[in-house]
């Protein structure tokens, strides 16, 4: 009898242990948020995009050179003429095809966005920071592309009630996609429409997304114990606050140890300078965060980091993927971390009529062909620091 009870108890413990392990394995590999679903439109945007570069409608994310899910059938379209068939009299021996070689892992593309809001649950805000992170695991190499928030784009996937919103600034795509507003009919909410918009206009389809708001950004910097920045000039951001005498918005030339609220103010300075300079300052902040995360004592900050992230970041990455990305950081050589943006000469000021706001608004009037060409170079890893004029740069 005792042996039987011992056997049953042991069997129960083993079963509970297996169930717990299976649950943890399942959780470890599950996305923390709604996965991206990007049903890219088959119809061409009103802006000129080459037919061969358009994406067909898909059920899930696709990326260059690979498809994660089979594409759904598309309407008949013009196709290239078939290759000529050799005539019966042609005795030329066909050239053998090259032997296929195993390919390394494909790059991963992550949409990273910063929202200018502190609202709980991400129920408002514009995506005023938009970066696409290309991760090459084999090298390893990370290239970060900045998309200016004032790009004028076509907005796909709007609901019937809001079908008149055909265009807008790219940073409004996140806002229009917020679920409770009822403007976007697709999946993924704000990150989904932002990713969909980027794919629709520029042919770049991301695999994942990660979105933080201003409050989370402040907490992350604080969890790290602050960051250090060396400024080569004085930055005056008083025009960006309602209080013009607010000296906390002035950052003198020299070395600064910034806590979260200070780093946020510095990263938001714009009106006395330019949006281009603000982008470069945000890159400095990102580099400072990276430097702090590579310090040996960062492990003591991990509990605070986890608390800052847990349940407060919009992302479809799984815990396993996040761990993989963090483990990549120490292996990344300085020359293999590159920040790229459109060269200075591409930034031409313009204005467009916003159908939702019913007013004329400032935009960067960058021809879509030029933007797509630069983004294609980014996807092909062809942008280097030698481009100049803001094209590519490394952390200082």
C-alpha positions as CSV (number, residue, x, y, z in Angstrom):
1,X,0.0,0.0,0.0
2,X,2.8,2.4,0.9
3,X,4.7,1.6,-2.3
4,X,1.5,2.3,-4.3
5,X,1.0,5.7,-2.6
6,X,4.7,6.5,-3.1
7,X,4.3,5.6,-6.8
8,X,1.2,7.7,-7.2
9,X,2.8,10.7,-5.5
10,X,5.9,10.4,-7.6
11,X,3.9,10.1,-10.8
12,X,1.9,13.2,-9.8
13,X,5.1,15.2,-9.1
14,X,6.6,14.1,-12.4
15,X,3.4,15.0,-14.3
16,X,3.3,18.4,-12.6
17,X,6.9,19.0,-13.4
18,X,6.4,18.1,-17.1
19,X,3.3,20.3,-17.4
20,X,5.3,23.2,-15.8
21,X,8.2,22.7,-18.2
22,X,5.9,22.6,-21.2
23,X,4.1,25.7,-20.0
24,X,7.4,27.6,-19.6
25,X,8.7,26.4,-23.0
26,X,5.4,27.5,-24.6
27,X,5.6,30.9,-22.9
28,X,9.3,31.3,-23.7
29,X,8.6,31.0,-27.4
30,X,5.3,32.9,-27.6
31,X,5.2,36.5,-28.8
32,X,4.6,39.0,-26.0
33,X,2.2,41.0,-28.3
34,X,0.0,40.5,-31.3
35,X,2.2,39.3,-34.2
36,X,2.4,41.4,-37.3
37,X,0.0,40.7,-40.1
38,X,0.7,42.8,-43.2
39,X,-1.8,42.3,-46.0
40,X,0.1,44.6,-48.4
41,X,-2.2,46.0,-51.0
42,X,-1.9,44.7,-54.5
43,X,-3.2,48.0,-55.9
44,X,-0.4,50.5,-56.5
45,X,-0.2,53.6,-54.4
46,X,-0.9,56.9,-56.1
47,X,2.9,57.6,-55.8
48,X,4.9,56.0,-58.6
49,X,6.3,52.6,-57.6
50,X,7.7,50.1,-60.1
51,X,5.4,47.2,-60.8
52,X,8.1,44.6,-60.3
53,X,8.8,46.0,-56.8
54,X,5.2,45.9,-55.5
55,X,4.4,43.3,-52.9
56,X,1.6,40.8,-53.4
57,X,-1.0,40.3,-50.7
58,X,0.2,38.0,-48.0
59,X,-1.3,36.5,-44.9
60,X,1.7,37.1,-42.7
61,X,5.0,38.9,-42.7
62,X,7.3,38.5,-45.7
63,X,10.8,39.8,-46.0
64,X,13.2,40.2,-48.9
65,X,14.6,36.8,-50.1
66,X,12.3,34.8,-47.8
67,X,8.7,34.1,-47.2
68,X,7.4,32.9,-43.8
69,X,3.9,32.0,-45.1
70,X,2.8,31.2,-48.6
71,X,1.4,34.2,-50.4
72,X,-2.3,34.2,-51.1
73,X,-3.3,34.3,-54.8
74,X,-3.1,37.8,-56.4
75,X,-5.2,39.1,-59.3
76,X,-3.7,38.4,-62.7
77,X,-1.0,40.9,-63.5
78,X,1.3,41.6,-66.3
79,X,4.2,39.1,-66.3
80,X,7.5,39.1,-68.0
81,X,7.6,37.3,-71.3
82,X,8.9,33.7,-71.0
83,X,12.5,33.0,-71.9
84,X,13.0,31.9,-75.5
85,X,13.0,28.2,-76.0
86,X,16.0,26.8,-77.9
87,X,15.2,25.9,-81.4
88,X,15.5,22.2,-82.5
89,X,18.6,23.1,-84.5
90,X,20.4,24.6,-81.6
91,X,23.0,22.1,-80.5
92,X,24.7,24.3,-77.9
93,X,25.2,22.4,-74.7
94,X,23.3,24.2,-71.9
95,X,25.5,25.7,-69.2
96,X,24.9,23.7,-65.9
97,X,23.4,25.7,-63.1
98,X,25.7,26.5,-60.2
99,X,25.5,24.1,-57.3
100,X,23.4,25.6,-54.5
101,X,25.3,26.3,-51.3
102,X,23.9,26.4,-47.9
103,X,22.9,30.0,-46.9
104,X,23.4,31.6,-43.6
105,X,20.6,33.0,-41.5
106,X,18.6,35.8,-43.1
107,X,18.7,39.3,-41.6
108,X,15.9,40.2,-39.1
109,X,14.2,43.5,-39.5
110,X,12.6,45.1,-36.4
111,X,10.5,48.2,-36.4
112,X,11.4,50.3,-33.3
113,X,9.3,53.3,-32.5
114,X,9.1,55.9,-29.7
115,X,5.7,57.4,-29.0
116,X,5.3,61.0,-27.7
117,X,2.8,60.0,-25.0
118,X,2.7,58.7,-21.5
119,X,-0.9,57.4,-21.7
120,X,-1.4,54.0,-20.1
121,X,-2.0,51.2,-22.6
122,X,-0.7,53.2,-25.6
123,X,-4.1,54.7,-26.3
124,X,-2.7,57.8,-27.9
125,X,0.5,59.4,-29.3
126,X,2.4,59.9,-32.5
127,X,5.4,57.7,-33.6
128,X,7.9,60.6,-33.5
129,X,10.9,58.3,-33.5
130,X,10.9,55.6,-36.2
131,X,13.9,53.3,-36.7
132,X,14.3,50.1,-38.7
133,X,16.9,47.7,-37.2
134,X,18.5,45.3,-39.5
135,X,20.2,42.4,-37.6
136,X,22.7,40.1,-39.4
137,X,23.3,37.3,-37.0
138,X,26.1,35.6,-38.9
139,X,28.6,38.5,-38.8
140,X,27.1,39.8,-36.3
141,X,26.2,43.3,-37.6
142,X,23.4,45.8,-36.8
143,X,22.4,48.6,-39.0
144,X,19.8,51.1,-37.8
145,X,17.8,53.2,-40.4
146,X,16.0,56.4,-39.3
147,X,12.8,57.2,-41.1
148,X,11.9,60.9,-40.6
149,X,8.6,61.4,-38.9
150,X,7.5,64.1,-41.5
151,X,7.6,61.9,-44.5
152,X,4.4,62.1,-46.6
153,X,3.0,58.6,-47.2
154,X,-0.1,56.8,-48.4
155,X,-2.0,55.2,-45.5
156,X,-3.4,51.7,-46.5
157,X,-6.0,49.7,-44.7
158,X,-8.3,52.4,-43.3
159,X,-11.8,51.5,-42.4
160,X,-14.7,52.5,-44.7
161,X,-15.7,55.4,-42.3
162,X,-12.2,56.8,-42.6
163,X,-11.5,56.0,-46.2
164,X,-11.0,59.7,-46.9
165,X,-7.8,59.5,-45.0
166,X,-5.7,58.5,-47.9
167,X,-2.4,60.2,-47.0
168,X,-0.7,61.6,-43.9
169,X,2.7,62.0,-42.2
170,X,4.3,58.7,-41.5
171,X,4.2,59.3,-37.7
172,X,0.4,59.5,-37.8
173,X,0.2,55.9,-39.1
174,X,0.7,54.7,-35.6
175,X,-2.0,57.0,-34.2
176,X,-4.6,56.0,-36.9
177,X,-3.9,52.3,-36.1
178,X,-4.7,52.6,-32.4
179,X,-7.6,50.0,-32.0
180,X,-10.1,52.0,-30.0
181,X,-10.1,54.8,-32.5
182,X,-11.6,52.5,-35.2
183,X,-9.8,54.0,-38.1
184,X,-7.6,51.0,-39.2
185,X,-9.2,47.7,-40.4
186,X,-6.1,45.5,-40.2
187,X,-4.2,43.7,-37.6
188,X,-1.6,44.8,-35.1
189,X,-3.0,48.2,-34.0
190,X,-0.7,51.2,-34.1
191,X,2.5,49.1,-34.8
192,X,0.6,47.1,-37.4
193,X,-0.5,50.1,-39.4
194,X,2.9,51.7,-39.1
195,X,4.6,48.6,-40.4
196,X,2.0,48.2,-43.1
197,X,2.5,51.8,-44.2
198,X,6.3,51.3,-44.5
199,X,5.8,48.1,-46.5
200,X,3.2,49.7,-48.8
201,X,5.2,52.8,-49.6
202,X,8.8,51.6,-49.5
203,X,8.8,47.9,-50.0
204,X,10.4,47.1,-46.7
205,X,8.6,44.5,-44.6
206,X,9.7,44.1,-41.0
207,X,9.6,40.9,-39.0
208,X,8.9,42.3,-35.6
209,X,8.2,45.6,-33.7
210,X,9.0,47.2,-30.4
211,X,7.4,50.4,-29.3
212,X,8.0,52.4,-26.1
213,X,6.5,55.7,-24.9
214,X,8.3,58.5,-23.1
215,X,7.6,57.2,-19.6
216,X,9.1,53.8,-20.4
217,X,12.1,55.4,-22.0
218,X,12.7,57.5,-18.8
219,X,12.4,54.4,-16.6
220,X,14.8,52.4,-18.8
221,X,17.5,55.1,-18.5
222,X,17.0,55.4,-14.8
223,X,17.2,51.6,-14.4
224,X,20.6,51.7,-16.0
225,X,21.7,54.4,-13.5
226,X,21.7,57.1,-16.1
227,X,23.8,57.6,-19.2
228,X,26.9,59.7,-20.0
229,X,27.1,62.1,-23.0
230,X,30.0,64.2,-24.2
231,X,28.5,67.3,-26.0
232,X,30.8,69.2,-28.5
233,X,28.5,72.2,-28.4
234,X,25.7,73.8,-26.3
235,X,22.1,72.8,-27.1
236,X,19.3,75.2,-26.2
237,X,15.9,73.5,-26.2
238,X,13.9,76.3,-24.4
239,X,11.8,76.8,-27.5
240,X,10.5,73.3,-27.1
241,X,8.8,74.0,-23.7
242,X,6.0,76.4,-22.7
243,X,8.4,78.0,-20.2
244,X,11.1,79.9,-22.2
245,X,13.1,80.4,-19.0
246,X,13.3,76.7,-18.3
247,X,17.1,76.3,-18.0
248,X,16.7,72.5,-17.6
249,X,16.3,72.5,-21.4
250,X,19.8,74.0,-21.9
251,X,22.7,71.6,-22.2
252,X,26.1,73.2,-22.1
253,X,29.1,71.9,-24.0
254,X,31.0,69.2,-22.1
255,X,30.4,66.0,-20.3
256,X,26.9,65.2,-18.8
257,X,25.6,62.4,-16.7
258,X,21.9,62.3,-17.6
259,X,19.0,60.6,-15.8
260,X,15.9,59.6,-17.7
261,X,14.1,62.9,-17.7
262,X,17.2,64.8,-18.8
263,X,18.0,62.3,-21.6
264,X,14.4,62.6,-22.8
265,X,14.6,66.4,-22.9
266,X,17.9,66.3,-24.8
267,X,16.5,63.8,-27.3
268,X,13.4,66.0,-28.0
269,X,15.2,69.3,-28.7
270,X,14.1,70.5,-32.1
271,X,12.7,74.0,-32.6
272,X,15.9,76.0,-32.0
273,X,17.8,73.6,-34.3
274,X,16.4,71.1,-36.9
275,X,14.7,67.7,-37.1
276,X,17.9,66.4,-38.7
277,X,20.0,67.4,-35.7
278,X,17.4,65.9,-33.3
279,X,17.7,62.6,-35.1
280,X,21.5,62.7,-34.6
281,X,21.1,63.6,-30.9
282,X,18.7,60.6,-30.5
283,X,21.4,58.4,-32.0
284,X,23.9,59.8,-29.4
285,X,21.5,58.8,-26.7
286,X,21.0,55.3,-28.1
287,X,24.8,54.9,-28.3
288,X,25.1,56.0,-24.6
289,X,22.5,53.4,-23.6
290,X,24.4,50.8,-25.5
291,X,27.7,51.8,-23.8
292,X,26.0,51.6,-20.4
293,X,24.6,48.1,-21.2
294,X,28.1,46.8,-22.0
295,X,29.5,47.8,-18.6
296,X,30.2,44.8,-16.3
297,X,28.0,46.3,-13.5
298,X,24.9,46.4,-15.7
299,X,23.9,43.0,-14.3
300,X,22.9,44.6,-11.1
301,X,20.5,46.8,-13.0
302,X,18.8,43.8,-14.8
303,X,15.9,43.5,-12.2
304,X,15.1,47.2,-12.7
305,X,15.3,46.8,-16.4
306,X,12.9,43.9,-16.4
307,X,10.5,45.9,-14.3
308,X,10.8,48.8,-16.7
309,X,10.0,46.6,-19.7
310,X,7.5,44.1,-18.2
311,X,4.0,44.7,-19.6
312,X,4.9,48.2,-20.7
313,X,6.5,47.7,-24.1
314,X,4.5,47.0,-27.2
315,X,6.3,44.1,-28.9
316,X,5.7,40.8,-30.7
317,X,9.1,39.5,-29.8
318,X,9.1,36.4,-27.6
319,X,11.2,36.1,-24.4
320,X,13.5,33.7,-26.3
321,X,14.1,36.2,-29.1
322,X,14.7,39.1,-26.7
323,X,17.3,36.9,-24.9
324,X,18.9,36.1,-28.2
325,X,19.1,39.8,-29.1
326,X,20.6,40.8,-25.8
327,X,23.2,38.0,-26.0
328,X,24.2,39.4,-29.4
329,X,25.2,42.8,-27.9
330,X,28.5,41.9,-26.3
331,X,29.6,40.2,-29.6
332,X,29.0,43.3,-31.7
333,X,32.2,45.0,-32.7
334,X,32.0,48.9,-32.8
335,X,32.5,48.9,-36.6
336,X,29.6,46.6,-37.0
337,X,27.0,49.0,-35.5
338,X,26.0,51.6,-38.1
339,X,23.3,54.3,-37.9
340,X,22.1,55.5,-41.3
341,X,19.6,58.2,-42.4
342,X,18.8,60.0,-45.6
343,X,21.6,62.3,-46.7
344,X,21.2,66.0,-46.0
345,X,20.7,66.9,-49.6
346,X,17.5,64.8,-49.8
347,X,15.8,66.9,-47.1
348,X,13.7,69.4,-49.0
349,X,11.0,71.3,-47.1
350,X,7.4,71.2,-48.4
351,X,3.8,71.3,-47.4
352,X,0.8,69.0,-47.9
353,X,-2.9,69.2,-47.1
354,X,-3.8,66.7,-44.3
355,X,-7.3,65.4,-45.0
356,X,-7.8,64.3,-41.3
357,X,-6.5,67.6,-39.7
358,X,-8.0,69.6,-42.5
359,X,-5.0,71.9,-42.7
360,X,-1.7,72.3,-44.5
361,X,1.2,70.7,-42.7
362,X,5.0,70.7,-43.0
363,X,6.6,67.6,-44.7
364,X,9.9,66.5,-46.0
365,X,9.4,66.5,-49.7
366,X,11.6,63.5,-50.5
367,X,10.6,61.9,-53.9
368,X,9.4,58.4,-53.1
369,X,11.8,56.9,-55.8
370,X,14.8,58.4,-54.0
371,X,13.5,57.2,-50.6
372,X,12.9,53.7,-52.0
373,X,16.3,53.6,-53.6
374,X,18.0,54.5,-50.3
375,X,16.0,52.0,-48.4
376,X,16.8,49.3,-50.9
377,X,20.5,50.1,-50.4
378,X,19.9,49.7,-46.6
379,X,18.3,46.3,-47.2
380,X,21.2,45.2,-49.3
381,X,23.7,46.5,-46.7
382,X,25.3,48.9,-49.2
383,X,25.3,52.0,-47.0
384,X,28.7,52.9,-45.5
385,X,30.0,55.8,-43.5
386,X,31.8,57.0,-46.6
387,X,28.5,58.3,-48.0
388,X,28.8,61.5,-46.0
389,X,26.2,64.2,-45.4
390,X,24.5,62.1,-42.7
391,X,24.3,58.9,-44.8
392,X,26.0,56.6,-42.3
393,X,27.8,56.9,-39.0
394,X,29.1,54.9,-36.1
395,X,28.8,55.5,-32.3
396,X,31.3,58.0,-31.2
